[in-house]
Amino acid sequence: MKIALFSDTLFDANGVSRFLQDMAKQSNAKDDELHIFTSTQKIFSHLELKNIHNIKPILRFPMPFYNDLDFVIPNFFELKREILSLKPSIIHISTPGSIGIYAKKLAKKYNLALVGTYHTDFPEYVYRNLPFEFMKSLAKSYMKWFYKEFDLVLLRSRVYEDILVNEIGIDRKKLRVLKYGTDINRFNPIFKNRFNKKDFALPKSEFNLLYVGRLTKEKNFHLILELFKELNTSEDIDINFIVVGSGECSKQLGGVENLYYFGKKQGDELSYLYAMSDAFVSMSVTETLGQTILEALASGTPAIVSNLGGQKDFIDEKYCIIHENLDVLQWKESVLKLYRDREKLNILSLNARKKLKTLSIEESYEHFLTLHNKA
């Protein structure tokens, strides 16, 4: 079985890219026939695998509301040549962008099985940035058109099954939930000893609170900043606020005391920042899975999260503090409780790592192949 997977994002600092990179590594190690195609001018030197194919774009410009991600016009004829050379039995599309549209055309032209993964809640993403109902309706119409000819659509969590059936119009029989997982070797408590806080210009503190992800409105990062500011009003606490990622909200970081911004991080540095933190916080409610939450938990770092979104599939009070709403003052109290109760924090940390040991990327990859075999 040969699979040609197409994605508009692969070398970017986001959960979809890291997941696909993990899939590529697994396939390469096992000498399987999963080939991943993208089109970008970005360089990702530390991931040079024979099963990753980058087709130089004809045209590129920043994606609206997500300037770190490029919207590209790929070279269709080069993609076509690659497919004719590879002779795959399945086309897999991970993103509904220009590369996905080209891949759909190739699948139809050569009568290949068409499989996709619903990685991003695109209608909600649009609505969060352009809060007009007609824009959300337009995005839903596009998704209905894009996915209507797929033989199989993989979901990152069960939360989105009814949404895809009722709002996007996908036949429930075509939906499968892909077992979630992360690289439990890369995201691991052992990385706590790989560096020193001084290497990151971090002062000693009693507590390190971490955020990793896009610094954007649809991720509710503005609420994360409100949370940090509220915590700074508390007396007799010593907390470092650590932020990793990029986005338009980065312009607002200067007004927050005790905040340390590292931009994009990859490899061991990212693993260290996860492992050395005492708690991880995410206020996003539009995740189809919540890859960064999994990475934090695998690192032995308890998460403070919302009960809305794809993370609902795996979060648990044994290793998370879970909120039903986005009341910043309630979230503040949760951080302070962990700050003041080291015993509870340690129990959550141990439980997090114990749970994530059962959610390896290897098992996720094997499930990915099993589902394709049935397509």
BAKE-724059 format. One record per residue (C-alpha): residue in three letters; x, y, z. Coordinates in steps of 0.001 Angstrom, whole numbers, padded with zeros to 6 digits, always signed. Layout:
AlaXYZ/...
***
This chain:
Met+000000+000000+000000/Lys+001385+003358-001085/Ile-000063+006522+000419/Ala+000570+010006-000961/Leu-000318+012503+001779/Phe-000758+016189+000912/Ser-000589+019042+003412/Asp-000440+022835+003198/Thr+001474+022853+006497/Leu+004468+020681+007329/Phe+007398+022909+008307/Asp+005395+025225+010562/Ala+005211+025511+014358/Asn+001792+023936+014898/Gly+000248+020655+016020/Val-000624+019474+012507/Ser+002958+019918+011317/Arg+004406+018086+014315/Phe+001923+015241+013886/Leu+002793+014841+010191/Gln+006510+015025+010937/Asp+006029+012201+013451/Met+004125+010174+010831/Ala+006949+010719+008336/Lys+009563+009593+010876/Gln+007600+006463+011741/Ser+007150+005545+008084/Asn+010782+006206+007274/Ala+011991+004077+010198/Lys+009788+001173+009168/Asp+010512+001630+005453/Asp+006780+001945+004743/Glu+005333+003685+001707/Leu+003864+006830+003239/His+005041+009849+001237/Ile+004206+013380+002353/Phe+003959+016245-000131/Thr+003901+019950+000595/Ser+004761+023167-001211/Thr+006726+025830+000620/Gln+009820+027990+000501/Lys+010458+027407+004188/Ile+013483+025427+005316/Phe+013303+022705+007934/Ser+016863+021407+007930/His+016637+019029+010905/Leu+013987+016892+009180/Glu+015444+015578+005930/Leu+013670+012320+005142/Lys+013365+010491+001861/Asn+009583+010323+002173/Ile+009068+014102+002433/His+008685+015890-000887/Asn+008624+019672-001135/Ile+007382+021084-004451/Lys+008542+024669-004939/Pro+005499+026970-005126/Ile+004792+029180-008099/Leu+003356+031891-005859/Arg+003098+032442-002109/Phe+001707+035027+000295/Pro+000863+035040+004029/Met-002379+033391+005091/Pro-004945+035924+006354/Phe-005113+035869+010197/Tyr-002237+033366+010271/Asn+000737+035196+008795/Asp+003219+032494+009794/Leu+001488+030098+007412/Asp+001854+030589+003658/Phe-000958+030325+001151/Val+000717+028922-001941/Ile-000029+028157-005549/Pro+001803+024844-006096/Asn+003176+023641-009392/Phe+000357+021324-010432/Phe+002323+019670-013213/Glu+005212+018897-010864/Leu+002770+017343-008380/Lys+001270+015343-011219/Arg+004721+014066-012254/Glu+005452+013023-008672/Ile+002188+011085-008434/Leu+002723+009351-011773/Ser+006201+008348-010612/Leu+005096+007158-007165/Lys+001940+005332-008326/Pro+000112+005485-004967/Ser-003058+003529-004258/Ile-004424+006196-001861/Ile-004404+009988-001839/His-004619+011415+001691/Ile-005380+015116+002216/Ser-004601+016687+005590/Thr-005583+020287+004843/Pro-008359+021804+002696/Gly-006138+024432+001067/Ser-004704+024841-002415/Ile-002551+021700-002153/Gly-005593+019749-001014/Ile-007598+020987-004004/Tyr-004847+019881-006386/Ala-004621+016506-004646/Lys-008390+016007-005004/Lys-008102+016680-008709/Leu-005309+014116-009069/Ala-007249+011486-007096/Lys-010259+011946-009343/Lys-008191+011978-012535/Tyr-006433+008695-011711/Asn-009345+007043-009879/Leu-007501+006727-006563/Ala-009034+006185-003128/Leu-009433+009531-001365/Val-008895+009806+002403/Gly-008557+012912+004574/Thr-008028+014060+008139/Tyr-010135+016825+009674/His-007319+018572+011529/Thr-008768+022085+011769/Asp-012216+023402+012610/Phe-012088+025752+009639/Pro-015574+027343+009992/Glu-014931+028170+013654/Tyr-011443+029452+012793/Val-012955+031844+010245/Tyr-015705+032950+012639/Arg-013259+033655+015476/Asn-011359+036033+013198/Leu-014326+037414+011237/Pro-017302+037180+013619/Phe-020062+037284+011016/Glu-022501+034404+010615/Phe-022428+034627+006826/Met-018630+034066+006899/Lys-019079+030948+009039/Ser-021835+029758+006691/Leu-019575+030367+003690/Ala-016782+028358+005326/Lys-019188+025472+006016/Ser-020303+025491+002382/Tyr-016691+025259+001288/Met-016047+022324+003625/Lys-019157+020539+002330/Trp-017881+020934-001210/Phe-014342+019901-000300/Tyr-015158+016708+001602/Lys-018186+015428-000315/Glu-016191+013055-002562/Phe-013962+011537+000129/Asp-014094+007786+000698/Leu-012990+008132+004330/Val-012468+011054+006733/Leu-010368+010624+009872/Leu-011155+012616+013006/Arg-008696+013546+015733/Ser-011423+013259+018398/Arg-014984+011963+018822/Val-016145+015466+019743/Tyr-016266+016439+016068/Glu-018186+013442+014752/Asp-021657+014980+015148/Ile-020389+018337+013875/Leu-019146+016795+010628/Val-022350+014845+010181/Asn-024841+017589+011060/Glu-023033+020722+009904/Ile-020700+019574+007117/Gly-022940+016800+005801/Ile-020448+013926+005799/Asp-021941+010447+005915/Arg-021277+009006+009386/Lys-020271+005701+007776/Lys-017261+007480+006247/Leu-015945+008795+009587/Arg-013291+007131+011729/Val-011573+008433+014874/Leu-007798+008169+014586/Lys-006154+007035+017808/Tyr-004393+010028+019274/Gly-000825+009965+020491/Thr+002413+011891+020680/Asp+006137+011215+020722/Ile+006543+010140+024347/Asn+010323+009938+023935/Arg+010649+013461+022618/Phe+008200+014890+025157/Asn+009494+013402+028365/Pro+010371+014545+031922/Ile+014007+013563+031321/Phe+014463+016735+029255/Lys+014261+018724+032485/Asn+017980+018035+032933/Arg+019089+018755+029349/Phe+019467+022510+029838/Asn+019620+025104+032575/Lys+017226+027984+033206/Lys+020194+030310+032716/Asp+020506+029068+029127/Phe+017070+030571+028507/Ala+017617+033723+030577/Leu+014984+032532+033016/Pro+015316+033667+036633/Lys+014748+031251+039467/Ser+011121+031118+040502/Glu+008838+028945+042580/Phe+006544+028193+039641/Asn+006767+028209+035837/Leu+003500+028496+033888/Leu+003778+027583+030198/Tyr+001798+028367+027059/Val+002711+026821+023695/Gly+000770+027586+020533/Arg-000284+030345+018187/Leu-000584+033766+019768/Thr-003892+034518+018103/Lys-007502+035419+018773/Glu-008966+032029+017829/Lys-006651+030401+020401/Asn-008008+032824+023032/Phe-004478+034024+023701/His-005851+037420+024722/Leu-007480+035594+027667/Ile-004152+033938+028506/Leu-002637+037425+028772/Glu-005507+038534+031019/Leu-004818+035502+033203/Phe-001131+036403+033489/Lys-002008+039992+034413/Glu-004498+038821+037042/Leu-001896+036515+038577/Asn+000508+039431+038794/Thr-001955+041206+041085/Ser-001668+038410+043656/Glu+000599+039070+046583/Asp+003418+036812+047740/Ile+003682+034698+044599/Asp+006686+034081+042362/Ile+005645+032873+038892/Asn+007403+032967+035531/Phe+005051+033143+032551/Ile+006669+031321+029617/Val+005280+031789+026115/Val+006324+029781+023040/Gly+004839+030444+019617/Ser+004075+033317+017274/Gly+001149+035374+016056/Glu-000320+038844+015979/Cys-000897+038944+019757/Ser+002882+038917+020295/Lys+002684+042713+020025/Gln+000795+042773+023335/Leu+003374+040896+025409/Gly+005327+043924+026553/Gly+002739+044967+029127/Val+002946+041768+031187/Glu+005417+041503+034052/Asn+007376+038277+034574/Leu+006606+037118+031019/Tyr+009380+035444+029014/Tyr+008763+035081+025302/Phe+010826+032610+023256/Gly+009094+032747+019889/Lys+009140+029486+017951/Lys+011026+026569+019459/Gln+011731+023119+018057/Gly+013625+019988+019045/Asp+015267+019623+022442/Glu+014658+023248+023416/Leu+010893+022825+023103/Ser+011070+019513+024966/Tyr+012990+021210+027787/Leu+010525+024089+028143/Tyr+007668+021595+028469/Ala+009502+019434+031009/Met+010850+022229+033233/Ser+007447+023914+033567/Asp+005202+023273+036555/Ala+001914+023644+034680/Phe+000640+024185+031156/Val-002325+026372+030273/Ser-004557+026387+027177/Met-007806+028348+026854/Ser-008530+027336+023265/Val-011982+025874+022597/Thr-011549+025152+018869/Glu-008982+022340+018956/Thr-009855+019206+016994/Leu-007490+017384+019348/Gly-005139+019564+021402/Gln-001675+018335+020389/Thr+000168+020759+022676/Ile-001836+019513+025665/Leu-000747+015949+024888/Glu+002869+017122+024597/Ala+002688+018844+027989/Leu+001152+015816+029701/Ala+003742+013497+028148/Ser+006387+015796+029636/Gly+004884+015279+033089/Thr+003431+018789+033118/Pro-000195+019000+034336/Ala-002558+021040+032172/Ile-005191+023620+033033/Val-007679+023399+030177/Ser-011181+024004+028915/Asn-013737+021209+028610/Leu-014653+022523+025156/Gly-013033+021182+021993/Gly-011270+018020+020916/Gln-009222+017726+024107/Lys-012426+016582+025799/Asp-011606+013094+024494/Phe-008548+012619+026705/Ile-008446+015192+029507/Asp-009121+013882+033002/Glu-009055+015336+036513/Lys-006360+012815+037412/Tyr-003826+014935+035511/Cys-005672+018121+034489/Ile-007627+020944+036027/Ile-010693+021271+033817/His-012921+024328+033390/Glu-016407+024468+031913/Asn-016028+028150+031003/Leu-013413+030802+030297/Asp-013804+032898+033443/Val-010288+034281+033938/Leu-010733+034684+037693/Gln-011650+031001+038067/Trp-008594+030013+036038/Lys-006474+032276+038240/Glu-007670+030379+041332/Ser-006735+027068+039674/Val-003176+028256+039046/Leu-002872+029521+042613/Lys-004128+026200+044012/Leu-001388+024342+042147/Tyr+001141+026975+043187/Arg+000277+026467+046853/Asp-000218+022691+046827/Arg+002960+020940+045689/Glu+001663+017535+046730/Lys-001323+017822+044397/Leu+000917+019162+041641/Asn+003269+016182+041950/Ile+000376+013695+041871/Leu-001034+015298+038712/Ser+002426+015228+037145/Leu+002961+011517+037844/Asn-000530+010668+036590/Ala+000016+012682+033409/Arg+003148+010803+032435/Lys+001591+007460+033393/Lys-001402+008129+031121/Leu+000611+009385+028168/Lys+002848+006311+028188/Thr-000203+004536+026749/Leu-000673+007116+023973/Ser+002463+006710+021883/Ile+002879+008029+018345/Glu+003842+004497+017289/Glu+000362+003187+018098/Ser-001239+006194+016421/Tyr+000788+005514+013281/Glu-000147+001832+013190/His-003824+002761+013561/Phe-003390+005280+010731/Leu-002159+002491+008430/Thr-004917+000095+009547/Leu-007612+002617+008654/His-006094+003164+005212/Asn-006001-000550+004571/Lys-009786-000535+004949/Ala-010353+002490+002693/
***
